[in-house]
Amino acid sequence: MRPNTLRAIWSSNTAAINGWLHVPSSWSAELMAHQGYDSLTVDLEHGLVDYLAAVPMMQAISTTSVIPMARVPWNEPGIIMKLLDAGAYGIICPMIETADECARFVGACRYHPHGYRSLGPTRARVWAGADYEQGANDEVVTFAMVETGRALENIDAIVAVPGLTGVYIGPGDLSLSLGLTKRLDNDEPRFLTAADRILAAAEARGLVAGIHANSEAYASLMIGRGFRLVTVMSDTTLLGTMARQTVAAVRAGMAQPT
């Protein structure tokens, strides 16, 4: 089976740089895959992506060595299994608040005897190898999103679930749940204390902690704190930011006398 290179990165105690895909396009996914990311996550929760768009996006990513992952819209086993069968090598699941919810999520990603995933890796077997079902439990990575105060209270039980690879902080929802003002790139003390609490719980179990960053500076800050799966913006953010800067620069030039 094709190895999941994220695991090798983490075994060397190095952070993996993850990209985030909101745009339902195989071309933009292919373009992003050629920019040096370690992994790319197709976002089916808040991105404009459905299953039929996600499959060709993962095919496009697979033209490179970048690891394809997906964030599912909810903790629902049907879509989790379909995305794994389509070739996702990692699943990020939103709004996990308890150990029971986490166990149901992980179980959907693992074949018997470690879970209840149904056997039928249609595209995954083609891309990852004919022996996919023998190695999938060891290669596919699972990330439970910690996004609420309740999840924070239950973090020790969540990270104790067998088969979980790591936890991923959803900074917007966690900030909202904690009653904080900032959403992304939050440097408020209460948020950083919560983030460090989640990080410490993950590290105590030998798991990976991940987080979303909306700037290069914040991504570097989180890597320095110990997060080992760090998403740097998204395709929509990158496109919008660069377009805005380009237009502003041209308008500024138009205002100068010729």
Protein Blocks (a to p, Z undefined) as FASTA:
>chain_A
ZZdfklmmmmnopacdddddfbdcfklmmmmmmnopabdcddfklmccdfklmmmmmmmm
mmpmbdcddddfbdcfklmmmmmmnopabdcdehiabfklmmmmmmmmpccfkbccdchi
fklmmmnopklmmmmmmmpccddddfbfklmmmmmmmmmpghiabdcddfklmmmmnopa
bfghpabfklmmmmmmmmmmmmmnopacddddfbfklmmmmmmnopabdcehjfklmmmm
mmmmmmmmmmmmmmpcZZ
